[in-house]
Amino acid sequence: MDIIGVGTLLLLVISSIFMYLTWNQMYRKCNLPPGPTPLPLIGNLLHIKFGEMAGSLMKLWDQYGPVYTLYFGMRPVVFICGYQAVKEALVDHAEEFALRGRVPTLDKFTQGYGIGFSNGECWKQMRQFSLKTLKNLGLGKKTTEEKIQEEAQNLVKNIIKTNGLPTDPTRLVMDAVSSVFCSIIFGDQFEYKDKKFSKIFSFGEETLQLMSTPWAQLEDTLPELMKYIPGPHKKIIDVSEEMVECIQKRVEINQASLEPTCPRDYIDCFLIKMEEEKHNPNTEFTMRNLLLSVHNLLLGATDTVGTTLRHALLILMTYPEVQAKLQKEIDHVIGRNRLPLMSDRSQMPYTEAVINEVQRFADIIPMNVTHSVKKDTQFRGYTIPKGTDVYPLLCTVHRDPTQFSTPYKFNPNHFLDENGELKKNDAMMAFSAGKRRCPGEGLALIELFLFLTIILQNFTLTSEKKFTDDDIAPKLTGFANHPISFKLSFIAR
């Protein structure tokens, strides 16, 4: 190597060392929570194992404690771990941690619209409107219960057609769950066998799957770099736009047949509100907010419930003794000659405990969705600057050994007292907590109870394959946890 080459290399090494020492000194003076020292430009990229991101973050919890900092490139991101710290942030300091943080994989698409990824007045009005409208359309009322019972009966009929043969339950479950929510969003006239319906939900499933890939995790970590690099992460926006195009077609059908005095569904109610506010120059009730709110609700309310039910079916095959105990309680309280009712829940503590434990153990959204602080915030002796992204990690809450005796094992006793009665545990945060708690929680709980009890009332779940604890354990790979692919036989009781 010539003298010029040696000099250039030496200059590069000295510059890198200087940048590292300067960065490290600045980093320590910020009073951010502790964490591994970042490298210039790439931050803590080398401390994250992409494809196992949630698992990597849990290991850093063990190393740095309940609050730590990682750098995504040049940007500090704070992670909050364990029940007590997450509760302190999302519940005790709910106002400070109420903002939605950056979600680079979707931000270019959502652009601050809708209910799930917006902030400020837009989020406030979309959330208030959605909660009120869902309630007025029957959420928590007898009509919703009857709709779920109807779809559960259709599910039973479709299961019978499998003749006890090994079957992948994914499509059966997703169609039934999706139909319930679509009756609220799109009205009863929107049949789930309609191809448009199937496309909407295939797009939703694909979006969550793409967001869980290593490519998407890299984009969330280094968005400025990844926007120049081709890969599957580029498809997320395309799939989302296709989903919104399907929703747009449904909105157009509603517009053509709208009766302002007799709204049929969520879309009708939103269109009526748009008309009421058409002269308000600052209105949040716009077509883009309608499309994005429906997109967000469908993404959050259907795939998650269907995925939870699939986890439940897999777990109950793996633990036949739990399945048998559930069926015994169902037979005792409900019998086999009538449909389960929501009023039965209070008499079925074991069923409720199993549903809670499935949600805890399956950890559908292990990393939560990013939050952000709206002002400089003092938290546990550290300073989190205004606008800093924060991940309250739900996987660390659900695997907190101070709250659950066997955090890495499926154990319904986590939610039962010594008398076998249901024991509430605030550390079950499948729907998150605080001001960003999932607005579809009420509907999800009704669906989980009625679908699961009606399936077990009619069928015993079996498989020729023997599943292990490793098979049912959530993989904690990224944004969403889906169970392994599996087949089961529904044997009529």
Buried (B, 14 or more C-beta within 10 A) or exposed (E): EEEEEEEEEEEEEEEEEEEBEEBBEEBEEEEBBEBBBBBBEBBBBEBBBBBBBBBBBBEBBEEBBBBBBBBBBEBBBBBBBBBBBBBBBBBEBBEBBBBBBBBBBBBEBBEBBBBBBBBEEBBBBBBEBBBEBBEEBBBBEEEBBEBBBBBBBBBBEBBEEBEBEBBEBBEBBBBBBBBBBBBBBBBEEBEBEBEBBBBBBBBBBBBBBBBBBBBBBBBBBBBEBBEEEEEEBBBBBEBBEBBBEBBEEBBEBBEEEBEEEEBBBBBBBBBBBBEEBEEEEEBBBBEEBBBBBBBBBBBBBBBBBBBBBBBBBBBBBBBEEBBEBBBEBBEEBBEEEEBBBBEBBEEBBBBBBBBBBBBBBBBBBBBBBBBBBBEEBEBBEBEBBEBBBBBBBBBBBBBBEEBBEEBEEBBBBBBBEEEEEBBEBEBBBBBBBBBBEBBBEBBBBBBBBBBBBBBBBBBBBBBEEEBEEEBBBBBBBBBBBBBEEBBBBBEEE
